[in-house]
Amino acid sequence: MQNLINNQWRIAARPDGNVKITDFEFHQEQVATLNDGEFLLRTHYLNLAPVMRMYMQGISAAGEKPLSIGDVIHGRGVGQVIDSKHPDYQVGDVVQGQIGWQTYKISKGTKRERFYKMPQRGLSYSLGVSQLGMTGFSAYCGFVKCGFPKAGDTVLVSGAGGGVGSIVTQIAKILGCTVIGIAGGKEKCDFVKSLGADSVIDYKNEDVANRVNELASDGLDIYFDNVGGETLVAALNNLAMNSRIVLCGSISEYMLDEPFGPSNYTNLRSTNSSMNGFFVYNHEADFSEAEEKIAKWIKDGLIKVKEDITIGFENMPYGLQNLYSGKNRGVALCRILDDSELIFD
Ligand SMILES: NC(=O)c1ccc[n+]([C@@H]2O[C@H](COP(=O)([O-])OP(=O)(O)OC[C@H]3O[C@@H](n4cnc5c(N)ncnc54)[C@H](OP(=O)(O)O)[C@@H]3O)[C@@H](O)[C@H]2O)c1
């Protein structure tokens, strides 16, 4: 492979508030020649996730070395192997894993990069990065394996119009639960309703504490928490007996200097309830079950595929910005290369 240019987004500055374009440096460099044991990936899709702002701040999400100014930003994506000197990766293989914000990646296929070969070629590769990737796995493993849902449960989902939340909302309906979704703004709430939520709370225009109390008059059996902050306090004030809170994310706190801690956590005690922290990579043993279940639900028309696709690598920073301003509907990702660019045998 000669004269390939790798485009990268690197950290130019630590974000203060939402990310802005000056926090990013666009960098170009020649793709190096492969050594034995390496393969070359060409990026097709990159995931956009709130955690990427944390990476830019030098915070490590899973024990990895924190990023410095000038480093390529972490990010999972889908790419195709276009050259290989690695025995386990052949030209044409489509994989998802830790590619980073770049259009090419030379990899040794290390454990930390967590590359998974995409099982079925017939599927849209964008599905691979979202519903059948970490977003879908987070929704399934977090909700099913940590929330222990059963038919008839009343479930509150925050961030219900985002990637993980939109899938949790749909899985909860499939499993026979009553779902209250929380999202920001009327249009986003309408979107959550269109996913099947029984009722919605517009946290930007309504009093969340009052509305949760009103809508969950018999208490919440499950709260799937994507946002933390005052919404978690409201959920803790409305627990049914033996309820479960799943701590998936706390985006309302990611830009605070000090994390927010709920003072009413003792309500867990009086209701025999539990609050479980959850990190998707600690559930690798459940990924194939998650993939099988979600793929079937999509095939049966029970899960609507909702992707919010930013087009073009150059627009990655704006895609990340949109997550914090709530512009995305469903799973956010960026299409770098069209599927027509895939190499087939
Ligand atoms: N534990 C894990 O392993 C794991 C894995 C994946 C993701 N996560 C976490 O799960 C959450 C969802 O991730 P995602 O990738 O699916 O992102 P996402 O929900 O698609 O995007 C973020 C959404 O958060 C909402 N938001 C932004 N600022 C907010 C604020 N101040 N208060 C309340 N809501 C706010 C916005 O929706 P509105 O328009 O409704 O404001 C936005 O669409 C994040 O907290 C993420 O860090 C955790």
The ligand as a MOL file (V3000), in Angstrom:
LIG
                    3D

  0  0  0     0  0            999 V3000
M  V30 BEGIN CTAB
M  V30 COUNTS 48 52 0 0 0
M  V30 BEGIN ATOM
M  V30 1 N -21.7130 2.1230 31.4920 0
M  V30 2 C -21.3780 1.8470 30.2480 0
M  V30 3 O -20.7170 0.8490 29.9520 0
M  V30 4 C -21.8310 2.7970 29.1540 0
M  V30 5 C -21.7420 2.4260 27.7960 0
M  V30 6 C -22.2200 3.3250 26.8350 0
M  V30 7 C -22.7320 4.5630 27.2230 0
M  V30 8 N -22.7640 4.8870 28.5550 0 CHG=1
M  V30 9 C -23.3760 6.1380 29.0280 0
M  V30 10 O -24.7350 6.0710 28.6500 0
M  V30 11 C -25.2310 7.3730 28.3800 0
M  V30 12 C -25.8120 7.4070 26.9670 0
M  V30 13 O -24.7460 7.2200 26.0310 0
M  V30 14 P -25.0330 7.2440 24.4600 0
M  V30 15 O -23.7390 6.9180 23.7980 0
M  V30 16 O -26.2170 6.4400 24.1380 0 CHG=-1
M  V30 17 O -25.3040 8.7990 24.2110 0
M  V30 18 P -26.6740 9.4520 23.7400 0
M  V30 19 O -27.6950 9.1320 24.7720 0
M  V30 20 O -26.9450 9.0930 22.3240 0
M  V30 21 O -26.3340 11.0090 23.7330 0
M  V30 22 C -26.3370 11.7390 24.8680 0
M  V30 23 C -27.7600 12.2710 25.1780 0
M  V30 24 O -27.7310 12.7740 26.5000 0
M  V30 25 C -28.6710 13.8010 26.6270 0
M  V30 26 N -28.0720 14.8920 27.4290 0
M  V30 27 C -27.0510 15.7000 27.0880 0
M  V30 28 N -26.7820 16.5460 28.1080 0
M  V30 29 C -27.6860 16.2570 29.0840 0
M  V30 30 C -27.9440 16.7940 30.3800 0
M  V30 31 N -27.2150 17.7900 30.8820 0
M  V30 32 N -28.9610 16.2400 31.1080 0
M  V30 33 C -29.6950 15.2300 30.6280 0
M  V30 34 N -29.5060 14.6810 29.4070 0
M  V30 35 C -28.4980 15.1930 28.6570 0
M  V30 36 C -29.0330 14.2960 25.2250 0
M  V30 37 O -30.4050 13.9830 25.0270 0
M  V30 38 P -31.5820 15.0580 25.3510 0
M  V30 39 O -31.9040 15.6840 24.0440 0
M  V30 40 O -32.6520 14.2140 25.9050 0
M  V30 41 O -30.9970 16.0560 26.3120 0
M  V30 42 C -28.1620 13.4500 24.3060 0
M  V30 43 O -28.8480 13.0130 23.1570 0
M  V30 44 C -24.0620 8.3330 28.5870 0
M  V30 45 O -24.1210 8.8420 29.8970 0
M  V30 46 C -22.8510 7.4190 28.4140 0
M  V30 47 O -21.7150 7.9400 29.0700 0
M  V30 48 C -22.3200 4.0260 29.5200 0
M  V30 END ATOM
M  V30 BEGIN BOND
M  V30 1 1 1 2
M  V30 2 2 2 3
M  V30 3 1 2 4
M  V30 4 1 4 5
M  V30 5 2 4 48
M  V30 6 2 5 6
M  V30 7 1 6 7
M  V30 8 2 7 8
M  V30 9 1 8 9
M  V30 10 1 8 48
M  V30 11 1 9 10
M  V30 12 1 9 46
M  V30 13 1 10 11
M  V30 14 1 11 12
M  V30 15 1 11 44
M  V30 16 1 12 13
M  V30 17 1 13 14
M  V30 18 2 14 15
M  V30 19 1 14 16
M  V30 20 1 14 17
M  V30 21 1 17 18
M  V30 22 2 18 19
M  V30 23 1 18 20
M  V30 24 1 18 21
M  V30 25 1 21 22
M  V30 26 1 22 23
M  V30 27 1 23 24
M  V30 28 1 23 42
M  V30 29 1 24 25
M  V30 30 1 25 26
M  V30 31 1 25 36
M  V30 32 1 26 27
M  V30 33 1 26 35
M  V30 34 2 27 28
M  V30 35 1 28 29
M  V30 36 1 29 30
M  V30 37 2 29 35
M  V30 38 1 30 31
M  V30 39 2 30 32
M  V30 40 1 32 33
M  V30 41 2 33 34
M  V30 42 1 34 35
M  V30 43 1 36 37
M  V30 44 1 36 42
M  V30 45 1 37 38
M  V30 46 2 38 39
M  V30 47 1 38 40
M  V30 48 1 38 41
M  V30 49 1 42 43
M  V30 50 1 44 45
M  V30 51 1 44 46
M  V30 52 1 46 47
M  V30 END BOND
M  V30 END CTAB
M  END
